[in-house]
Amino acid sequence: MSRDVREVIREEPLRRSRLLELLAAGPLTVPELAAAAGHPQDEVMIWMMGLRKYGYVAEQPGVEDDGYCRYAVVDGR
């Protein structure tokens, strides 16, 4: 990781709306989200773990692409 993890974590609220906007079109993997958002995969993974922890997104059961699960926006968010 090129940046301090704490710095990346602090940016999650700033990146949340863009990630959720990208996921509104359908479930995506972290690499797909990183490519679409133009951010490094390791940073997107950290942000997605925050979104998952606080109930914004959920893993899609049984849907994997090259070992990566797909995430989707939780209904009502």
Secondary structure, DSSP 8 states (H G I E B T S, - for coil): --S-HHHHHHTHHHHHHHHHHHHTTS-B-HHHHHHHHTS-HHHHHHHHHHHHHTTSEEEEEEEEETTEEEEEE-TT-
